[in-house]
């Protein structure tokens, strides 16, 4: 699969959970590891869980119109965005998995610029393509810096093994994608980030559980 979802629970704190979603291939999030904190309020499952993005560069980066630098996740299912009837939390049918898959498939998309309300009218126009490409350039850079390099250097303990394995086994595909970003955007900032990422990837060793 081009994107995976991992979840960690805590037997001592059953109202808390953490999730890791890897960015889908073919998007500016590709290869990145995005960490989410999940809290189940007392009224759950009558009300949706609370989900907060932790991969924000310490509160500096807004990765998507639906992902705020403060960590807020705007999604109809979570009640943090006004969606159409049928898109909101349903006590009988909605699940945490549905929330995580929605983030994976509706937010971590190839052209996140158009997730901004009103901007979808620019789809198919020259100005829309330019705005979307500029937006993606920033996302690609922040992805490499905060969702790849920072995760390799300081992985959260709950997902350290998963993150190391992810980057080891997906290394070649990630490098191909990153090189395509550098070539497309022709930006020195992206080039430097790509070089830093390559240095970190070189340090990886085959995960112990799969070593012969």
Secondary structure, 3 states (H helix, E strand, C coil): CCCCEEEEECCCCCCEEEEEEECCCCCCCCCCEEEEEEECCCCCCCCCCEEEECCCCCCCCCCECCECCCCEECCHHHCCCCCCCCCCCCCCCCCHHHHHHHHHHHHCCCCHHHHCCCHHHHCCCHHHHHHHHHHHHHHHHHHHHHHHHHHHHCCCHHHHHHHHHHHHHCHHHHHHHHHHHHHHHCCHHHHHHHHHHHHHHHCCCCCHHHCC
